[in-house]
């Protein structure tokens, strides 16, 4: 008679848990999975996009659904809107792989991940607009602790660093749009201020031709743990949309903040903020 201690057990809940993570992107390059055995959170490019929770012999999988898929998902059997997070949907399924395929979980999650990659902006010029408040630069490793900053609804008049539950955060003045350009030792952030729209081609020309004294040092320092997320400071971390978020690929370190305006004009100007790493090893 076989020893019961060596016989394999059929843990339906564990199998459903493993299936959910696979269909939601576990194993995909760039996807991070944090779990404790009964709950898993999946993230890509610093944005949390899926959760899995054990529920007896089944699991509840919830994930951010790309906006183009939201009209159709309501007609798919078993899906319900997440009651807490806007744009997220959830489904309860068990250990049967066929059910996961029929529910199109992998396809829907794949489109969400593709959108996150498209919007990640790493290494490229990208821009976002906000609701008229401040822009926040937040360490994406601390995004789960982010609380909206509502006191600055109209935005500060100049860049400043504040301490929050998410650690040190750089707040930028309110503006219609913010452009990001990665540099060798840091990051350049450009805000186009003025009543006249400026096309991106012209903006690139102006930035390329910036005079050496366009930016001046400040006494501000920002401790960076790794890549930063940049978004409207009044937005909750759980309500971020990829299209309203910029991602920088900064390395961890201490960055000095420089600011400037170019060309100086009361009608049209570029407001400039540059992060320059100051703790690089010599050589």
Phi and psi in degrees as GROMACS dihedral restraints (atoms count N, CA, C in turn):
[ dihedral_restraints ]
;  ai    aj    ak    al  type     phi  dphi    fc
    3     4     5     6     1   -65.7    20    10
    4     5     6     7     1   148.1    20    10
    6     7     8     9     1   -72.7    20    10
    7     8     9    10     1   121.2    20    10
    9    10    11    12     1   -60.8    20    10
   10    11    12    13     1   -26.5    20    10
   12    13    14    15     1   -68.8    20    10
   13    14    15    16     1   -20.7    20    10
   15    16    17    18     1  -103.0    20    10
   16    17    18    19     1    -5.4    20    10
   18    19    20    21     1   -74.6    20    10
   19    20    21    22     1   138.4    20    10
   21    22    23    24     1   -66.2    20    10
   22    23    24    25     1   144.3    20    10
   24    25    26    27     1  -102.6    20    10
   25    26    27    28     1   146.7    20    10
   27    28    29    30     1  -100.6    20    10
   28    29    30    31     1    86.1    20    10
   30    31    32    33     1   -89.6    20    10
   31    32    33    34     1    94.8    20    10
   33    34    35    36     1   -59.2    20    10
   34    35    36    37     1   -40.2    20    10
   36    37    38    39     1   -63.4    20    10
   37    38    39    40     1   -41.4    20    10
   39    40    41    42     1   -66.0    20    10
   40    41    42    43     1   -38.9    20    10
   42    43    44    45     1   -67.7    20    10
   43    44    45    46     1   -40.0    20    10
   45    46    47    48     1   -64.4    20    10
   46    47    48    49     1   -38.5    20    10
   48    49    50    51     1   -62.0    20    10
   49    50    51    52     1   -45.2    20    10
   51    52    53    54     1   -66.6    20    10
   52    53    54    55     1   -41.3    20    10
   54    55    56    57     1   -62.4    20    10
   55    56    57    58     1   -41.9    20    10
   57    58    59    60     1   -61.3    20    10
   58    59    60    61     1   -46.5    20    10
   60    61    62    63     1   -62.7    20    10
   61    62    63    64     1   -39.6    20    10
   63    64    65    66     1   -63.6    20    10
   64    65    66    67     1   -47.2    20    10
   66    67    68    69     1   -68.4    20    10
   67    68    69    70     1   -24.5    20    10
   69    70    71    72     1   -91.6    20    10
   70    71    72    73     1     0.2    20    10
   72    73    74    75     1   121.7    20    10
   73    74    75    76     1     2.4    20    10
   75    76    77    78     1   -60.1    20    10
   76    77    78    79     1   133.5    20    10
   78    79    80    81     1    95.5    20    10
   79    80    81    82     1   -13.1    20    10
   81    82    83    84     1   -76.5    20    10
   82    83    84    85     1   134.2    20    10
   84    85    86    87     1   -53.0    20    10
   85    86    87    88     1   130.7    20    10
   87    88    89    90     1    92.6    20    10
   88    89    90    91     1   -13.6    20    10
   90    91    92    93     1   -84.8    20    10
   91    92    93    94     1   129.4    20    10
   93    94    95    96     1  -107.1    20    10
   94    95    96    97     1   134.2    20    10
   96    97    98    99     1  -120.0    20    10
   97    98    99   100     1   121.0    20    10
   99   100   101   102     1  -112.3    20    10
  100   101   102   103     1   124.1    20    10
  102   103   104   105     1  -144.9    20    10
  103   104   105   106     1   160.8    20    10
  105   106   107   108     1  -125.8    20    10
  106   107   108   109     1    15.1    20    10
  108   109   110   111     1   100.6    20    10
  109   110   111   112     1   -28.2    20    10
  111   112   113   114     1  -120.8    20    10
  112   113   114   115     1   -10.8    20    10
  114   115   116   117     1  -146.5    20    10
  115   116   117   118     1   140.4    20    10
  117   118   119   120     1  -133.7    20    10
  118   119   120   121     1   141.6    20    10
  120   121   122   123     1  -120.8    20    10
  121   122   123   124     1   128.5    20    10
  123   124   125   126     1  -108.5    20    10
  124   125   126   127     1   137.5    20    10
  126   127   128   129     1  -139.0    20    10
  127   128   129   130     1   155.6    20    10
  129   130   131   132     1  -141.5    20    10
  130   131   132   133     1   127.4    20    10
  132   133   134   135     1    56.3    20    10
  133   134   135   136     1    35.8    20    10
  135   136   137   138     1    81.2    20    10
  136   137   138   139     1    -0.8    20    10
  138   139   140   141     1  -106.2    20    10
  139   140   141   142     1   123.1    20    10
  141   142   143   144     1   -72.8    20    10
  142   143   144   145     1   123.6    20    10
  144   145   146   147     1  -125.7    20    10
  145   146   147   148     1    -5.0    20    10
  147   148   149   150     1  -156.2    20    10
  148   149   150   151     1   150.0    20    10
  150   151   152   153     1  -137.0    20    10
  151   152   153   154     1   146.4    20    10
  153   154   155   156     1  -130.8    20    10
  154   155   156   157     1   131.7    20    10
  156   157   158   159     1  -129.4    20    10
  157   158   159   160     1   133.7    20    10
  159   160   161   162     1   -67.4    20    10
  160   161   162   163     1   138.7    20    10
  162   163   164   165     1  -140.9    20    10
  163   164   165   166     1    74.0    20    10
  165   166   167   168     1    70.4    20    10
  166   167   168   169     1  -123.0    20    10
  168   169   170   171     1   -89.6    20    10
  169   170   171   172     1     4.1    20    10
  171   172   173   174     1  -128.4    20    10
  172   173   174   175     1  -176.5    20    10
  174   175   176   177     1  -136.8    20    10
  175   176   177   178     1   158.0    20    10
  177   178   179   180     1  -109.8    20    10
  178   179   180   181     1   115.9    20    10
  180   181   182   183     1  -105.1    20    10
  181   182   183   184     1   128.2    20    10
  183   184   185   186     1  -128.1    20    10
  184   185   186   187     1   143.5    20    10
  186   187   188   189     1  -156.8    20    10
  187   188   189   190     1   157.2    20    10
  189   190   191   192     1   -70.3    20    10
  190   191   192   193     1   126.9    20    10
  192   193   194   195     1  -104.3    20    10
  193   194   195   196     1   129.5    20    10
  195   196   197   198     1   -58.4    20    10
  196   197   198   199     1   142.6    20    10
  198   199   200   201     1   -57.6    20    10
  199   200   201   202     1   -29.8    20    10
  201   202   203   204     1   -69.9    20    10
  202   203   204   205     1   -20.8    20    10
  204   205   206   207     1   -95.4    20    10
  205   206   207   208     1    -9.9    20    10
  207   208   209   210     1   -65.8    20    10
  208   209   210   211     1   -37.4    20    10
  210   211   212   213     1   -62.9    20    10
  211   212   213   214     1   -32.5    20    10
  213   214   215   216     1   -86.7    20    10
  214   215   216   217     1   -26.4    20    10
  216   217   218   219     1   -68.2    20    10
  217   218   219   220     1   -25.2    20    10
  219   220   221   222     1   -65.1    20    10
  220   221   222   223     1   -19.6    20    10
  222   223   224   225     1   -93.0    20    10
  223   224   225   226     1    -5.0    20    10
  225   226   227   228     1   -82.3    20    10
  226   227   228   229     1   134.9    20    10
  228   229   230   231     1   -63.3    20    10
  229   230   231   232     1   129.6    20    10
  231   232   233   234     1    97.5    20    10
  232   233   234   235     1   -15.2    20    10
  234   235   236   237     1   -86.0    20    10
  235   236   237   238     1   143.2    20    10
  237   238   239   240     1  -136.6    20    10
  238   239   240   241     1   146.7    20    10
  240   241   242   243     1   -62.9    20    10
  241   242   243   244     1   141.3    20    10
  243   244   245   246     1   -68.1    20    10
  244   245   246   247     1   129.3    20    10
  246   247   248   249     1   -72.5    20    10
  247   248   249   250     1   -11.9    20    10
  249   250   251   252     1  -109.5    20    10
  250   251   252   253     1   -42.8    20    10
  252   253   254   255     1  -107.9    20    10
  253   254   255   256     1   120.9    20    10
  255   256   257   258     1   -64.8    20    10
  256   257   258   259     1   136.1    20    10
  258   259   260   261     1    86.1    20    10
  259   260   261   262     1    -4.7    20    10
  261   262   263   264     1  -100.0    20    10
  262   263   264   265     1   146.6    20    10
  264   265   266   267     1  -128.1    20    10
  265   266   267   268     1   157.2    20    10
  267   268   269   270     1  -133.6    20    10
  268   269   270   271     1   157.9    20    10
  270   271   272   273     1  -151.1    20    10
  271   272   273   274     1   145.7    20    10
  273   274   275   276     1  -107.9    20    10
  274   275   276   277     1   124.4    20    10
  276   277   278   279     1  -141.6    20    10
  277   278   279   280     1   164.0    20    10
  279   280   281   282     1  -108.5    20    10
  280   281   282   283     1  -144.6    20    10
  282   283   284   285     1   -89.4    20    10
  283   284   285   286     1    -3.6    20    10
  285   286   287   288     1   -81.5    20    10
  286   287   288   289     1   112.8    20    10
  288   289   290   291     1   -57.3    20    10
  289   290   291   292     1   -34.9    20    10
  291   292   293   294     1   -59.8    20    10
  292   293   294   295     1   -39.7    20    10
  294   295   296   297     1   -63.0    20    10
  295   296   297   298     1   -38.5    20    10
  297   298   299   300     1   -65.5    20    10
  298   299   300   301     1   -38.7    20    10
  300   301   302   303     1   -68.4    20    10
  301   302   303   304     1   -43.0    20    10
  303   304   305   306     1   -61.9    20    10
  304   305   306   307     1   -31.8    20    10
  306   307   308   309     1   -81.0    20    10
  307   308   309   310     1    -1.4    20    10
  309   310   311   312     1    57.7    20    10
  310   311   312   313     1    29.2    20    10
  312   313   314   315     1   -61.6    20    10
  313   314   315   316     1   -46.9    20    10
  315   316   317   318     1   -64.1    20    10
  316   317   318   319     1   -40.0    20    10
  318   319   320   321     1   -64.8    20    10
  319   320   321   322     1   -46.8    20    10
  321   322   323   324     1   -64.5    20    10
  322   323   324   325     1   -44.9    20    10
  324   325   326   327     1   -65.4    20    10
  325   326   327   328     1   -36.0    20    10
  327   328   329   330     1   -62.6    20    10
  328   329   330   331     1   -38.9    20    10
  330   331   332   333     1   -67.9    20    10
  331   332   333   334     1   -35.7    20    10
  333   334   335   336     1   -64.4    20    10
  334   335   336   337     1   -45.1    20    10
  336   337   338   339     1   -63.8    20    10
  337   338   339   340     1   -38.4    20    10
  339   340   341   342     1   -62.3    20    10
  340   341   342   343     1   -39.7    20    10
  342   343   344   345     1   -66.2    20    10
  343   344   345   346     1   -39.6    20    10
  345   346   347   348     1   -62.4    20    10
  346   347   348   349     1   -40.6    20    10
  348   349   350   351     1   -66.9    20    10
  349   350   351   352     1   -41.2    20    10
  351   352   353   354     1   -62.5    20    10
  352   353   354   355     1   -37.9    20    10
  354   355   356   357     1   -88.0    20    10
  355   356   357   358     1    -0.3    20    10
  357   358   359   360     1   -69.3    20    10
  358   359   360   361     1   -26.0    20    10
  360   361   362   363     1    62.6    20    10
  361   362   363   364     1     5.1    20    10
  363   364   365   366     1   -59.9    20    10
  364   365   366   367     1   125.5    20    10
  366   367   368   369     1    78.5    20    10
  367   368   369   370     1     5.6    20    10
  369   370   371   372     1  -132.6    20    10
  370   371   372   373     1   162.1    20    10
  372   373   374   375     1   -71.8    20    10
  373   374   375   376     1   134.2    20    10
  375   376   377   378     1  -144.0    20    10
  376   377   378   379     1   162.7    20    10
  378   379   380   381     1  -144.6    20    10
  379   380   381   382     1   153.7    20    10
  381   382   383   384     1  -138.7    20    10
  382   383   384   385     1   159.9    20    10
  384   385   386   387     1  -116.9    20    10
  385   386   387   388     1   161.3    20    10
  387   388   389   390     1  -126.9    20    10
  388   389   390   391     1  -168.4    20    10
  390   391   392   393     1   -95.4    20    10
  391   392   393   394     1    17.8    20    10
  393   394   395   396     1   101.4    20    10
  394   395   396   397     1    -2.3    20    10
  396   397   398   399     1   -97.8    20    10
  397   398   399   400     1  -156.5    20    10
  399   400   401   402     1   -80.2    20    10
  400   401   402   403     1   157.5    20    10
  402   403   404   405     1   -96.7    20    10
  403   404   405   406     1   141.5    20    10
  405   406   407   408     1  -116.3    20    10
  406   407   408   409     1   136.3    20    10
  408   409   410   411     1  -107.2    20    10
  409   410   411   412     1   110.2    20    10
  411   412   413   414     1  -119.9    20    10
  412   413   414   415     1   136.0    20    10
  414   415   416   417     1   -60.7    20    10
  415   416   417   418     1   119.9    20    10
  417   418   419   420     1   -66.0    20    10
  418   419   420   421     1   -20.9    20    10
  420   421   422   423     1   -67.4    20    10
  421   422   423   424     1   -18.2    20    10
  423   424   425   426     1  -111.1    20    10
  424   425   426   427     1    13.6    20    10
  426   427   428   429     1   -61.4    20    10
  427   428   429   430     1   -30.9    20    10
  429   430   431   432     1   -64.6    20    10
  430   431   432   433     1   -15.6    20    10
  432   433   434   435     1  -100.6    20    10
  433   434   435   436     1     3.0    20    10
  435   436   437   438     1   -71.8    20    10
  436   437   438   439     1   131.2    20    10
  438   439   440   441     1  -119.4    20    10
  439   440   441   442     1   136.7    20    10
  441   442   443   444     1   -55.9    20    10
  442   443   444   445     1   141.5    20    10
  444   445   446   447     1   -97.3    20    10
  445   446   447   448     1   102.8    20    10
  447   448   449   450     1   -95.6    20    10
  448   449   450   451     1   -18.8    20    10
  450   451   452   453     1   -65.9    20    10
  451   452   453   454     1   -23.6    20    10
  453   454   455   456     1  -102.3    20    10
  454   455   456   457     1    44.0    20    10
  456   457   458   459     1   -57.3    20    10
  457   458   459   460     1   -31.8    20    10
  459   460   461   462     1   -99.5    20    10
  460   461   462   463     1     0.8    20    10
  462   463   464   465     1    83.8    20    10
  463   464   465   466     1   147.3    20    10
  465   466   467   468     1   -72.5    20    10
  466   467   468   469     1   161.7    20    10
  468   469   470   471     1   -79.3    20    10
  469   470   471   472     1   -16.8    20    10
  471   472   473   474     1  -150.3    20    10
  472   473   474   475     1   166.3    20    10
  474   475   476   477     1   -62.9    20    10
  475   476   477   478     1   142.9    20    10
  477   478   479   480     1  -154.3    20    10
  478   479   480   481     1   157.4    20    10
  480   481   482   483     1  -108.0    20    10
  481   482   483   484     1   129.2    20    10
  483   484   485   486     1  -124.2    20    10
  484   485   486   487     1   155.6    20    10
  486   487   488   489     1   -98.8    20    10
  487   488   489   490     1   127.0    20    10
  489   490   491   492     1  -131.5    20    10
  490   491   492   493     1  -179.0    20    10
  492   493   494   495     1   -62.8    20    10
  493   494   495   496     1   -22.3    20    10
  495   496   497   498     1   -90.0    20    10
  496   497   498   499     1    12.4    20    10
  498   499   500   501     1    87.8    20    10
  499   500   501   502     1  -166.1    20    10
  501   502   503   504     1   -63.0    20    10
  502   503   504   505     1   133.2    20    10
  504   505   506   507     1  -128.2    20    10
  505   506   507   508     1   134.8    20    10
  507   508   509   510     1   -93.9    20    10
  508   509   510   511     1   124.2    20    10
  510   511   512   513     1  -105.2    20    10
  511   512   513   514     1   133.8    20    10
  513   514   515   516     1  -111.4    20    10
  514   515   516   517     1   154.3    20    10
  516   517   518   519     1   -58.5    20    10
  517   518   519   520     1   154.9    20    10
  519   520   521   522     1   -63.5    20    10
  520   521   522   523     1   145.3    20    10
  522   523   524   525     1  -165.8    20    10
  523   524   525   526     1   162.3    20    10
  525   526   527   528     1   -69.3    20    10
  526   527   528   529     1   -31.2    20    10
  528   529   530   531     1  -153.6    20    10
  529   530   531   532     1   155.3    20    10
  531   532   533   534     1  -132.0    20    10
  532   533   534   535     1   130.8    20    10
  534   535   536   537     1  -110.8    20    10
  535   536   537   538     1   146.4    20    10
  537   538   539   540     1  -123.9    20    10
  538   539   540   541     1   136.4    20    10
  540   541   542   543     1  -135.8    20    10
  541   542   543   544     1   122.4    20    10
  543   544   545   546     1   -74.9    20    10
  544   545   546   547     1   136.0    20    10
  546   547   548   549     1  -119.8    20    10
  547   548   549   550     1   171.9    20    10
  549   550   551   552     1   -58.6    20    10
  550   551   552   553     1   -43.1    20    10
  552   553   554   555     1  -118.4    20    10
  553   554   555   556     1    24.5    20    10
  555   556   557   558     1   169.7    20    10
  556   557   558   559     1  -138.4    20    10
  558   559   560   561     1  -150.0    20    10
  559   560   561   562     1   139.8    20    10
  561   562   563   564     1  -115.4    20    10
  562   563   564   565     1   128.3    20    10
  564   565   566   567     1  -116.0    20    10
  565   566   567   568     1   128.7    20    10
  567   568   569   570     1  -123.5    20    10
  568   569   570   571     1   127.0    20    10
  570   571   572   573     1  -115.9    20    10
  571   572   573   574     1   126.6    20    10
  573   574   575   576     1   -90.3    20    10
  574   575   576   577     1   110.4    20    10
  576   577   578   579     1  -108.9    20    10
  577   578   579   580     1   126.1    20    10
  579   580   581   582     1   145.4    20    10
  580   581   582   583     1   165.5    20    10
  582   583   584   585     1   -75.7    20    10
  583   584   585   586     1   -20.7    20    10
  585   586   587   588     1   -93.8    20    10
  586   587   588   589     1   130.4    20    10
  588   589   590   591     1   -67.5    20    10
  589   590   591   592     1   147.6    20    10
  591   592   593   594     1  -126.5    20    10
  592   593   594   595     1   126.6    20    10
  594   595   596   597     1   -73.1    20    10
  595   596   597   598     1   155.4    20    10
  597   598   599   600     1   -65.6    20    10
  598   599   600   601     1   -33.2    20    10
  600   601   602   603     1   -59.8    20    10
  601   602   603   604     1   -46.3    20    10
  603   604   605   606     1   -65.6    20    10
  604   605   606   607     1   -37.1    20    10
  606   607   608   609     1   -60.8    20    10
  607   608   609   610     1   -45.0    20    10
  609   610   611   612     1   -60.0    20    10
  610   611   612   613     1   -41.4    20    10
  612   613   614   615     1   -61.5    20    10
  613   614   615   616     1   -44.0    20    10
  615   616   617   618     1   -64.6    20    10
  616   617   618   619     1   -41.8    20    10
  618   619   620   621     1   -67.1    20    10
  619   620   621   622     1   -39.3    20    10
  621   622   623   624     1   -62.7    20    10
  622   623   624   625     1   -32.1    20    10
  624   625   626   627     1   -98.6    20    10
  625   626   627   628     1    19.0    20    10
  627   628   629   630     1   -61.1    20    10
  628   629   630   631     1   135.0    20    10
  630   631   632   633     1   -68.6    20    10
  631   632   633   634     1   158.5    20    10
  633   634   635   636     1   -61.9    20    10
  634   635   636   637     1   -30.8    20    10
  636   637   638   639     1   -94.6    20    10
  637   638   639   640     1    18.3    20    10
  639   640   641   642     1   -67.0    20    10
  640   641   642   643     1   -29.6    20    10
  642   643   644   645     1  -120.3    20    10
  643   644   645   646     1   141.6    20    10
  645   646   647   648     1  -120.8    20    10
  646   647   648   649     1   148.0    20    10
  648   649   650   651     1   -63.8    20    10
  649   650   651   652     1   151.9    20    10
  651   652   653   654     1  -125.4    20    10
  652   653   654   655     1   177.8    20    10
  654   655   656   657     1   -91.5    20    10
  655   656   657   658     1     9.8    20    10
  657   658   659   660     1   -80.5    20    10
  658   659   660   661     1   140.4    20    10
  660   661   662   663     1  -132.9    20    10
  661   662   663   664     1   141.1    20    10
  663   664   665   666     1  -123.4    20    10
  664   665   666   667     1   122.1    20    10
  666   667   668   669     1   -83.9    20    10
  667   668   669   670     1   119.1    20    10
  669   670   671   672     1  -110.0    20    10
  670   671   672   673     1   128.5    20    10
  672   673   674   675     1   -89.8    20    10
  673   674   675   676     1   -12.3    20    10
  675   676   677   678     1   157.3    20    10
  676   677   678   679     1  -155.6    20    10
  678   679   680   681     1   -52.3    20    10
  679   680   681   682     1   143.7    20    10
  681   682   683   684     1  -105.8    20    10
  682   683   684   685     1   148.5    20    10
  684   685   686   687     1  -104.7    20    10
  685   686   687   688     1   139.3    20    10
  687   688   689   690     1  -122.9    20    10
  688   689   690   691     1   125.2    20    10
  690   691   692   693     1  -161.7    20    10
  691   692   693   694     1   175.7    20    10
  693   694   695   696     1   -63.2    20    10
  694   695   696   697     1   124.3    20    10
  696   697   698   699     1   -64.2    20    10
  697   698   699   700     1   -18.5    20    10
  699   700   701   702     1   -87.2    20    10
  700   701   702   703     1     1.7    20    10
  702   703   704   705     1   -93.6    20    10
  703   704   705   706     1   136.0    20    10
  705   706   707   708     1   -69.4    20    10
  706   707   708   709     1   147.0    20    10
  708   709   710   711     1   -61.7    20    10
  709   710   711   712     1   -26.2    20    10
  711   712   713   714     1   -85.3    20    10
  712   713   714   715     1    -5.7    20    10
  714   715   716   717     1  -113.6    20    10
  715   716   717   718     1    13.4    20    10
  717   718   719   720     1   -69.6    20    10
  718   719   720   721     1   134.9    20    10
  720   721   722   723     1  -104.8    20    10
  721   722   723   724     1   139.4    20    10
  723   724   725   726     1   -52.7    20    10
  724   725   726   727     1   -38.5    20    10
  726   727   728   729     1   -69.2    20    10
  727   728   729   730     1   -16.3    20    10
  729   730   731   732     1  -107.7    20    10
  730   731   732   733     1    20.5    20    10
  732   733   734   735     1  -134.7    20    10
  733   734   735   736     1   135.3    20    10
  735   736   737   738     1  -106.2    20    10
  736   737   738   739     1   148.4    20    10
  738   739   740   741     1  -122.8    20    10
  739   740   741   742     1   129.5    20    10
  741   742   743   744     1  -103.0    20    10
  742   743   744   745     1   153.5    20    10
  744   745   746   747     1  -108.1    20    10
  745   746   747   748     1    42.4    20    10
  747   748   749   750     1   -66.6    20    10
  748   749   750   751     1   145.1    20    10
  750   751   752   753     1   -80.5    20    10
  751   752   753   754     1   158.0    20    10
  753   754   755   756     1   -64.4    20    10
  754   755   756   757     1   143.8    20    10
  756   757   758   759     1   157.9    20    10
  757   758   759   760     1  -175.0    20    10
  759   760   761   762     1  -100.7    20    10
  760   761   762   763     1   131.0    20    10
  762   763   764   765     1  -121.7    20    10
  763   764   765   766     1   131.2    20    10
  765   766   767   768     1   -81.4    20    10
  766   767   768   769     1   147.3    20    10
  768   769   770   771     1  -107.1    20    10
  769   770   771   772     1   124.8    20    10
  771   772   773   774     1  -112.0    20    10
  772   773   774   775     1   148.3    20    10
  774   775   776   777     1  -135.2    20    10
  775   776   777   778     1   160.2    20    10
  777   778   779   780     1  -176.4    20    10
  778   779   780   781     1   172.0    20    10
  780   781   782   783     1  -134.1    20    10
  781   782   783   784     1   131.6    20    10
  783   784   785   786     1  -154.6    20    10
  784   785   786   787     1   135.0    20    10
  786   787   788   789     1   -77.6    20    10
  787   788   789   790     1   147.9    20    10
  789   790   791   792     1   -60.4    20    10
  790   791   792   793     1   121.4    20    10
  792   793   794   795     1  -162.1    20    10
  793   794   795   796     1   142.7    20    10
  795   796   797   798     1   -80.1    20    10
  796   797   798   799     1   -14.5    20    10
  798   799   800   801     1  -101.0    20    10
  799   800   801   802     1   -40.6    20    10
  801   802   803   804     1  -148.0    20    10
  802   803   804   805     1   129.6    20    10
  804   805   806   807     1  -158.8    20    10
  805   806   807   808     1   160.6    20    10
  807   808   809   810     1  -102.2    20    10
  808   809   810   811     1   122.2    20    10
  810   811   812   813     1   -90.8    20    10
  811   812   813   814     1   126.6    20    10
  813   814   815   816     1  -117.4    20    10
  814   815   816   817     1   138.0    20    10
  816   817   818   819     1  -135.8    20    10
  817   818   819   820     1   127.8    20    10
  819   820   821   822     1  -123.3    20    10
  820   821   822   823     1   134.9    20    10
  822   823   824   825     1  -103.3    20    10
  823   824   825   826     1   124.8    20    10
  825   826   827   828     1  -125.2    20    10
  826   827   828   829     1   123.4    20    10
  828   829   830   831     1   -67.9    20    10
  829   830   831   832     1   131.9    20    10
  831   832   833   834     1  -115.6    20    10
  832   833   834   835     1    -0.1    20    10
  834   835   836   837     1  -112.5    20    10
  835   836   837   838     1    28.5    20    10
  837   838   839   840     1   -69.5    20    10
  838   839   840   841     1   146.0    20    10
  840   841   842   843     1   -67.7    20    10
  841   842   843   844     1   144.4    20    10
  843   844   845   846     1   -61.6    20    10
  844   845   846   847     1   149.7    20    10
